[in-house]
Amino acid sequence: MSLLEFHYRNVLRMLPASYRAEREEEMVAAYLEYAGDVPDEANPKPRWGEVLSVMGLALRVRLAGAAGPPVYFAWGETVRMIALFGLALQAMVSAPSLPLLPAMSENEQFFGAAGSADRLFGIGEVLLHNLWLVAFVALARGAVRTAKTAAVLVFGWAFLVPVVSDWRAVETWSADYVLLSAVPILALLLGYHRDVPPPRRPWWVALLPPAVAAAALYTVNRHMMGRVAAGDTTMLETFSAWTDVPGIIVIALAATAAAALTLGAGGPALLALAFYAIVTLLARVPDLYHYHGGVEEIWQVAALQCWVLGGLTLTLAVVGVWRLPIRRRLQERSV
């Protein structure tokens, strides 16, 4: 074995063993033929383009579509569900700002004085943040390229642009929010590759989650703004714990999990929901310490949300593993 062949075989070890057993010899022969006769004294190594190509192939094989092996299809579906649910959660958080935008724009406290640059920038930022909604609707309808473009743009605007202008802006990042934003984008980029035909879901699936969230929060916000204007602030603290990002996600996860468990959703969907339940739990637990000794009502709401998220994580993880397609197929083979 030449030194170059040895290096090529090491690179190909990134691929699953079952894939290598079928195609390794053919791939090595093709690489060696393309490289030509290179002596070992020259210390030849695979080109970086070839290494990156094998890495991409390894990801596509391990996150396979329905035509792939059951275990890799299960992994791929879980990652794709993480992308779909993550974009849906971000869309549900951002969508309520659209119906509230006219009322917010009338208040200089939100966007600054009329005609000012700050006002224009603030309104534009709200609209740009709703690219999460564009990304989710596009993915649900099968327009993967549009979804990837919109998601990367909104993430870059929210996190990368401020750091480019001032690196200290990274100190303002919230770890849980970065995770809730970055993970679905990463899952979107990795899970939806050229070997996976994107599913085209009905319009009501694409529009229902953000529309329900927007209508519900718009109604509640208008009600609370009316009570505050009348001088009644008794429920304002408790209300705030349900309308921040983790609070909205708790409500969305509880409703989605109940529907998924009742309708018999598959293992990948349930595991994706379990992932977001535990991420949201990790985001909410520090609030228990922050609110302790302060407003008792907020602490009680945060504690209730942590219990709900813990129960959801355990239930969804157990039932999700039980419903994985790989488990059923292994059982069928053993019979």
Disulfide bonds with the S-S distance in Angstrom:
none
